């Protein structure tokens, strides 16, 4: 092989690491958003558990409805 006819290709590592950085950054941002959403949900459920039976009755639910509220399937009749 002649050195004058051989070509070497070199890709920039900046393009690859920038793509990887953007990918990892997006994944971390999504994970952070999901974690914040879960914390808010857990906080809301903890608030429900703190309500007295009278307060729950006032808003139209009972303690047995907590699972449905948690699943998002609660419906008032």
C-alpha positions as CSV (number, residue, x, y, z in Angstrom):
1,X,0.0,0.0,0.0
2,X,1.3,3.4,-0.9
3,X,1.2,6.0,1.8
4,X,0.1,8.7,-0.6
5,X,-3.1,6.7,-1.5
6,X,-4.0,5.7,2.0
7,X,-6.4,8.1,3.7
8,X,-7.2,8.2,7.4
9,X,-10.4,9.5,8.7
10,X,-10.5,11.1,12.0
11,X,-13.8,12.1,13.5
12,X,-14.0,14.9,16.1
13,X,-14.5,13.7,19.6
14,X,-16.3,16.9,20.4
15,X,-19.2,15.9,18.2
16,X,-19.6,12.5,19.9
17,X,-19.1,13.8,23.4
18,X,-21.5,16.7,22.8
19,X,-24.1,14.2,21.6
20,X,-23.5,12.0,24.6
21,X,-23.5,15.0,27.0
22,X,-26.9,16.1,25.5
23,X,-28.3,12.6,25.9
24,X,-27.2,12.2,29.5
25,X,-28.3,15.7,30.3
26,X,-31.8,15.0,28.9
27,X,-32.0,11.8,30.8
28,X,-31.0,13.4,34.1
29,X,-33.5,16.2,33.5
30,X,-36.2,13.7,32.9
31,X,-35.2,11.7,36.0
32,X,-35.1,14.9,38.1
33,X,-38.6,15.9,36.9
34,X,-40.1,12.4,37.6
35,X,-38.5,12.5,41.1
36,X,-40.0,15.9,41.8
37,X,-43.4,14.7,40.6
38,X,-43.2,11.6,42.8
39,X,-42.2,13.7,45.8
40,X,-45.2,16.0,45.2
41,X,-47.5,13.0,44.9
42,X,-46.2,11.4,48.1
43,X,-46.6,14.8,49.9
44,X,-50.2,15.0,48.7
45,X,-51.0,11.5,49.8
46,X,-49.3,12.2,53.2
47,X,-51.6,15.2,53.5
48,X,-54.7,13.0,52.9
49,X,-53.5,10.6,55.6
50,X,-53.3,13.5,58.1
51,X,-56.9,14.6,57.5
52,X,-59.4,13.7,60.2
53,X,-62.4,11.6,59.3
54,X,-64.6,14.7,59.5
55,X,-62.4,16.6,57.0
56,X,-62.4,13.6,54.6
57,X,-66.2,13.5,54.9
58,X,-66.3,17.2,54.1
59,X,-64.4,16.7,50.8
60,X,-66.4,13.6,50.0
61,X,-64.0,10.7,50.4
62,X,-63.2,8.1,53.1
63,X,-60.0,6.4,54.0
64,X,-61.0,3.4,51.9
65,X,-60.9,5.6,48.9
66,X,-57.2,6.4,49.3
67,X,-56.1,3.5,47.0
68,X,-58.4,4.8,44.2
69,X,-57.2,8.4,44.7
70,X,-53.6,7.1,44.6
71,X,-54.2,5.2,41.4
72,X,-56.2,8.0,39.8
73,X,-59.3,6.0,39.5
74,X,-61.4,7.7,42.1
75,X,-64.8,8.8,41.0
76,X,-67.6,10.4,42.9
77,X,-71.1,9.0,42.4
